[in-house]
Every structure is written in structure tokens, then in C-alpha cells.
Amino acid sequence: MDIGDQFSLEHLLFKERKCRSCFKTKNLIEDFYMTRRSKRGMPSAYAYECKDCTVKRILNNRKGKGPLSDFEYPDW
């Protein structure tokens, strides 16, 4: 009995991850940002928040949401 018959490379690598924000299971390589270059290709090198949730979080938390943020100099 060969160990290669029992396991394949797909069983050892994670292909999907559950987002911590939206709780949806998505493709690891396509839908998550890579956070570390030194461990390229390792599952631990990818973020735990999907790209869509990251973009939403950044847009919601930008500075300049105060009442004077949209102020423009009057054009007399």
C-alpha cells in the first residue's frame, strides 16, 4: 500500500476559507488578499477577510466623514 494512493496534494492544501466578516466560504487564492510574501502559497499567508469585505471596511472607515469634509471654498 503506497501512501500516495491514500493522500493527494489537494488534501494537504486549503482551497477554500471562510470569511470572518461575511461568513461565506470562498476560494482562498482568488478571493483573499495575500498578507505575507515570505510564505508564498501557504494558507497562513492569506488574510482572514475576503477582498469584498476588506474594500467595504476601508470605504466605511475613511477619514473625513465630518460635517466639514465636503466643504468647498466659495467661488465668488
DSSP file (Angstrom, degrees, kcal/mol; ACC not computed):
  #  RESIDUE AA STRUCTURE BP1 BP2  ACC     N-H-->O    O-->H-N    N-H-->O    O-->H-N    TCO  KAPPA ALPHA  PHI   PSI    X-CA   Y-CA   Z-CA
    1    1 A M              0   0    0      0, 0.0     2,-0.3     0, 0.0     3,-0.0   0.000 360.0 360.0 360.0 123.3    0.0    0.0    0.0
    2    2 A D    >>  -     0   0    0      1,-0.1     3,-0.9     2,-0.0     4,-0.7  -0.711 360.0-138.7 -94.0 140.3    1.5    3.3   -1.1
    3    3 A I  H 3> S+     0   0    0     -2,-0.3     4,-1.8     1,-0.2     3,-0.5   0.788 102.9  65.3 -68.2 -26.3    1.0    6.5    0.9
    4    4 A G  H 34 S+     0   0    0      1,-0.2    -1,-0.2     2,-0.2    -2,-0.0   0.764  96.8  56.2 -65.8 -25.1    0.5    8.4   -2.4
    5    5 A D  H <4 S+     0   0    0     -3,-0.9    -1,-0.2     1,-0.2    -2,-0.2   0.794 109.0  46.1 -74.8 -28.5   -2.7    6.3   -3.0
    6    6 A Q  H  < S+     0   0    0     -4,-0.7     2,-0.4    -3,-0.5    -2,-0.2   0.840 118.2  33.9 -84.1 -35.1   -4.2    7.4    0.3
    7    7 A F     <  -     0   0    0     -4,-1.8     2,-0.3     3,-0.0    -1,-0.1  -0.909  61.8-165.5-124.3 148.1   -3.4   11.1    0.1
    8    8 A S    >>  -     0   0    0     -2,-0.4     3,-0.9    -3,-0.1     4,-0.7  -0.819  38.7-106.0-121.9 169.5   -3.3   13.7   -2.6
    9    9 A L  H >> S+     0   0    0     -2,-0.3     4,-1.4     1,-0.2     3,-0.6   0.814 116.3  64.3 -65.1 -29.7   -1.9   17.1   -2.7
   10   10 A E  H 34 S+     0   0    0      1,-0.2    -1,-0.2     2,-0.2     5,-0.1   0.804  97.3  55.9 -65.5 -29.2   -5.4   18.6   -2.7
   11   11 A H  H <4 S+     0   0    0     -3,-0.9    -1,-0.2     1,-0.2    -2,-0.2   0.780 108.6  47.5 -73.1 -25.7   -6.0   17.2    0.8
   12   12 A L  H << S+     0   0    0     -4,-0.7     2,-0.4    -3,-0.6    -2,-0.2   0.743 105.4  64.7 -88.2 -24.2   -2.9   18.9    2.2
   13   13 A L  S  < S-     0   0    0     -4,-1.4     2,-0.4    29,-0.1    29,-0.1  -0.807  81.2-125.9-103.3 140.6   -3.6   22.4    0.8
   14   14 A F        +     0   0    0     -2,-0.4     3,-0.1     1,-0.2    -3,-0.1  -0.692  27.1 175.1 -82.0 132.3   -6.5   24.5    1.7
   15   15 A K        +     0   0    0     -2,-0.4    13,-2.5     1,-0.2    14,-0.4   0.617  65.3  39.2-108.7 -20.8   -8.5   25.7   -1.3
   16   16 A E  E     -A   27   0A   0     11,-0.3     2,-0.3    12,-0.1    11,-0.2  -0.934  60.1-172.6-131.6 153.7  -11.3   27.5    0.5
   17   17 A R  E     -A   26   0A   0      9,-2.4     9,-2.7    -2,-0.3     2,-0.5  -0.991  25.0-121.9-144.0 149.1  -11.6   29.7    3.5
   18   18 A K  E     -A   25   0A   0     -2,-0.3     7,-0.2     7,-0.2     2,-0.1  -0.811  30.7-124.0 -94.4 127.3  -14.5   31.2    5.5
   19   19 A C     >  -     0   0    0      5,-2.4     4,-1.0    -2,-0.5    30,-0.2  -0.453   7.8-144.2 -70.3 138.6  -14.5   34.9    5.7
   20   20 A R  T  4 S+     0   0    0     28,-2.1    29,-0.1    -2,-0.1    -1,-0.1   0.651  96.0  43.3 -78.9 -14.7  -14.6   36.3    9.3
   21   21 A S  T  4 S+     0   0    0     27,-0.2    -1,-0.1     3,-0.1    28,-0.1   0.894 129.0  19.4 -95.6 -51.1  -16.8   39.2    8.3
   22   22 A C  T  4 S-     0   0    0      2,-0.1    -2,-0.1     0, 0.0     3,-0.1   0.545  90.5-135.6-100.2  -8.6  -19.5   37.8    5.9
   23   23 A F     <  +     0   0    0     -4,-1.0     2,-0.4     1,-0.2    -3,-0.1   0.725  56.3 138.3  61.2  25.4  -19.1   34.1    7.0
   24   24 A K        -     0   0    0     -7,-0.0    -5,-2.4     0, 0.0     2,-0.6  -0.796  56.4-123.3 -98.5 144.5  -19.2   33.0    3.4
   25   25 A T  E     +A   18   0A   0     -2,-0.4     2,-0.3    -7,-0.2    -7,-0.2  -0.778  42.7 169.0 -88.0 123.4  -16.9   30.2    2.2
   26   26 A K  E     -A   17   0A   0     -9,-2.7    -9,-2.4    -2,-0.6     2,-0.2  -0.830  42.6 -77.1-133.0 167.5  -14.8   31.5   -0.8
   27   27 A N  E  >  -A   16   0A   0     -2,-0.3     4,-1.9   -11,-0.2   -11,-0.3  -0.474  37.8-143.7 -67.0 130.6  -11.8   30.5   -2.9
   28   28 A L  H  > S+     0   0    0    -13,-2.5     4,-0.8    -2,-0.2    -1,-0.1   0.916  92.9  40.1 -65.7 -46.6   -8.6   31.2   -1.0
   29   29 A I  H  4 S+     0   0    0    -14,-0.4    -1,-0.2     1,-0.2     5,-0.1   0.870 123.7  35.5 -77.1 -37.2   -6.4   32.2   -3.8
   30   30 A E  H  4 S+     0   0    0      1,-0.1    -2,-0.2     3,-0.1    -1,-0.2   0.808 123.5  37.5 -87.8 -31.0   -8.8   34.3   -5.8
   31   31 A D  H  < S+     0   0    0     -4,-1.9    20,-2.5     2,-0.1     2,-0.4   0.391 105.7  65.4-109.1   2.9  -11.0   35.9   -3.1
   32   32 A F  E  < S-B   50   0B   0     -4,-0.8     2,-0.2    18,-0.2    18,-0.1  -0.968  77.1-119.5-127.8 143.9   -8.5   36.7   -0.3
   33   33 A Y  E     -     0   0B   0     16,-0.6    14,-2.8    -2,-0.4     2,-0.4  -0.519  27.3-119.8 -77.0 145.7   -5.5   39.1   -0.2
   34   34 A M  E     -B   46   0B   0     12,-0.2    12,-0.3    -2,-0.2     3,-0.1  -0.739  28.2-177.4 -83.5 131.7   -2.0   37.8    0.4
   35   35 A T        +     0   0    0     10,-3.7     2,-0.4    -2,-0.4    11,-0.2   0.702  64.5  43.0-104.2 -25.0   -0.5   39.3    3.6
   36   36 A R        -     0   0    0      9,-1.4    -1,-0.2     1,-0.1     3,-0.1  -0.985  51.5-169.5-128.4 130.8    3.0   37.8    3.6
   37   37 A R  S >  S+     0   0    0     -2,-0.4     3,-1.1     1,-0.2    -1,-0.1   0.763  83.6  68.2 -85.0 -27.0    5.3   37.4    0.7
   38   38 A S  T 3  S+     0   0    0      1,-0.3    -1,-0.2     7,-0.0     2,-0.1   0.797 103.9  43.7 -66.6 -27.2    7.8   35.2    2.6
   39   39 A K  T >  S-     0   0    0      3,-0.1     3,-2.3    -3,-0.1     6,-0.3  -0.331  84.3-179.0-111.7  49.5    5.3   32.3    2.8
   40   40 A R  T <   +     0   0    0     -3,-1.1    -3,-0.1     1,-0.3     6,-0.0  -0.247  69.0  10.8 -55.3 126.0    4.0   32.5   -0.8
   41   41 A G  T 3  S+     0   0    0      1,-0.3    -1,-0.3     2,-0.1    -4,-0.1   0.248  95.2 123.1  90.6 -13.2    1.4   29.9   -1.4
   42   42 A M    X   -     0   0    0     -3,-2.3     3,-1.7     1,-0.1    -1,-0.3  -0.584  68.2-127.3 -80.0 144.7    0.9   28.8    2.2
   43   43 A P  G >  S+     0   0    0      0, 0.0     3,-1.3     0, 0.0    -1,-0.1   0.808 108.4  61.2 -61.1 -29.0   -2.6   29.2    3.6
   44   44 A S  G 3  S+     0   0    0      1,-0.2    -5,-0.0    -5,-0.1    -9,-0.0   0.617  91.0  69.3 -74.0 -10.0   -1.3   31.2    6.5
   45   45 A A  G <  S+     0   0    0     -3,-1.7   -10,-3.7    -6,-0.3    -9,-1.4   0.503  87.5  82.4 -84.5  -3.7   -0.1   33.9    4.1
   46   46 A Y  E <  S-B   34   0B   0     -3,-1.3   -12,-0.2   -12,-0.3   -17,-0.1  -0.749  84.2-108.2-104.9 150.4   -3.6   34.9    3.2
   47   47 A A  E     -     0   0B   0    -14,-2.8    -1,-0.1    -2,-0.3     4,-0.1  -0.192  15.3-132.7 -68.2 163.3   -5.9   37.3    5.1
   48   48 A Y  E    S+     0   0B   0      2,-0.1   -28,-2.1   -29,-0.1     2,-0.4   0.388  89.2  72.9 -98.1   1.6   -9.0   36.0    7.0
   49   49 A E  E    S-     0   0B   0    -30,-0.2   -16,-0.6   -29,-0.1    -2,-0.1  -0.969  86.3-121.5-117.3 130.6  -11.2   38.7    5.5
   50   50 A C  E  >  -B   32   0B   0     -2,-0.4     4,-2.1   -18,-0.1   -18,-0.2  -0.155  26.0-106.7 -69.2 166.1  -12.3   38.4    1.8
   51   51 A K  H  > S+     0   0    0    -20,-2.5     4,-2.2     1,-0.2     5,-0.2   0.876 117.9  53.1 -61.5 -40.3  -11.5   41.1   -0.7
   52   52 A D  H  > S+     0   0    0    -21,-0.3     4,-2.1     1,-0.2    -1,-0.2   0.926 111.4  44.8 -63.0 -45.5  -15.1   42.3   -0.9
   53   53 A C  H  > S+     0   0    0      1,-0.2     4,-2.3     2,-0.2    -1,-0.2   0.845 111.2  54.7 -68.6 -33.3  -15.3   42.8    2.9
   54   54 A T  H  X S+     0   0    0     -4,-2.1     4,-2.3     2,-0.2    -1,-0.2   0.923 108.7  47.6 -65.0 -44.0  -11.9   44.5    3.0
   55   55 A V  H  X S+     0   0    0     -4,-2.2     4,-2.3     1,-0.2    -2,-0.2   0.916 112.7  49.0 -64.0 -43.4  -13.0   47.0    0.4
   56   56 A K  H  X S+     0   0    0     -4,-2.1     4,-2.0     1,-0.2    -1,-0.2   0.908 111.6  49.7 -61.8 -42.2  -16.2   47.7    2.2
   57   57 A R  H  X S+     0   0    0     -4,-2.3     4,-1.6     2,-0.2    -2,-0.2   0.908 111.4  48.1 -64.4 -42.7  -14.4   48.2    5.6
   58   58 A I  H  < S+     0   0    0     -4,-2.3     4,-0.3     1,-0.2    -1,-0.2   0.913 112.2  48.7 -65.5 -43.0  -11.8   50.6    4.1
   59   59 A L  H >< S+     0   0    0     -4,-2.3     3,-0.6     1,-0.2    -1,-0.2   0.866 113.3  47.3 -66.2 -36.0  -14.5   52.7    2.4
   60   60 A N  H 3< S+     0   0    0     -4,-2.0    -1,-0.2     1,-0.2    -2,-0.2   0.768 113.9  47.1 -75.5 -25.6  -16.6   52.9    5.6
   61   61 A N  T 3< S+     0   0    0     -4,-1.6    -1,-0.2    -5,-0.2    -2,-0.2   0.251  79.6 128.5-103.5  12.7  -13.7   53.8    7.8
   62   62 A R    <   -     0   0    0     -3,-0.6     3,-0.2    -4,-0.3    -3,-0.0  -0.360  61.4-112.3 -67.8 148.4  -12.1   56.5    5.8
   63   63 A K  S    S+     0   0    0      1,-0.2    -1,-0.1     2,-0.1    -2,-0.0  -0.317  89.8  59.5 -72.2 162.1  -11.3   59.8    7.5
   64   64 A G        +     0   0    0     -2,-0.0    -1,-0.2     6,-0.0    -2,-0.1   0.764  55.6 127.3  92.6  27.3  -13.2   62.9    6.5
   65   65 A K        +     0   0    0     -3,-0.2    -2,-0.1     4,-0.1     5,-0.0   0.369  43.7 113.2 -94.5   6.2  -16.8   61.9    7.3
   66   66 A G  S >  S-     0   0    0      1,-0.1     3,-1.3     2,-0.0     4,-0.3  -0.090  86.5 -97.0 -71.6 175.2  -17.3   65.0    9.4
   67   67 A P  T 3  S+     0   0    0      0, 0.0     3,-0.3     0, 0.0    -1,-0.1   0.758 123.2  48.0 -67.2 -23.6  -19.7   67.9    8.6
   68   68 A L  T >  S+     0   0    0      1,-0.2     3,-1.1     2,-0.1    -3,-0.1   0.374  84.2  92.2 -96.7   4.9  -16.9   70.0    7.1
   69   69 A S  T <  S+     0   0    0     -3,-1.3    -1,-0.2     1,-0.3    -4,-0.1   0.810  88.7  45.9 -70.6 -28.3  -15.4   67.3    5.0
   70   70 A D  T 3  S+     0   0    0     -4,-0.3    -1,-0.3    -3,-0.3     2,-0.2   0.301  84.6 129.8 -94.9   9.2  -17.4   68.2    1.9
   71   71 A F    <   -     0   0    0     -3,-1.1     2,-0.4     3,-0.0    -3,-0.1  -0.428  37.7-168.9 -67.8 132.6  -16.7   71.9    2.4
   72   72 A E        -     0   0    0     -2,-0.2     3,-0.1     3,-0.0    -2,-0.1  -0.931  32.4 -99.0-119.9 148.0  -15.5   73.7   -0.8
   73   73 A Y        -     0   0    0     -2,-0.4     2,-0.0     1,-0.1     0, 0.0  -0.444  50.2-104.7 -64.1 131.6  -14.1   77.2   -1.0
   74   74 A P        -     0   0    0      0, 0.0     2,-1.0     0, 0.0    -1,-0.1  -0.332  24.2-138.8 -63.5 137.5  -16.8   79.5   -2.1
   75   75 A D              0   0    0      1,-0.2    -2,-0.0    -3,-0.1    -3,-0.0  -0.810 360.0 360.0 -99.1  96.5  -16.5   80.6   -5.7
   76   76 A W              0   0    0     -2,-1.0    -1,-0.2     0, 0.0     0, 0.0   0.451 360.0 360.0 -85.5 360.0  -17.4   84.3   -5.7
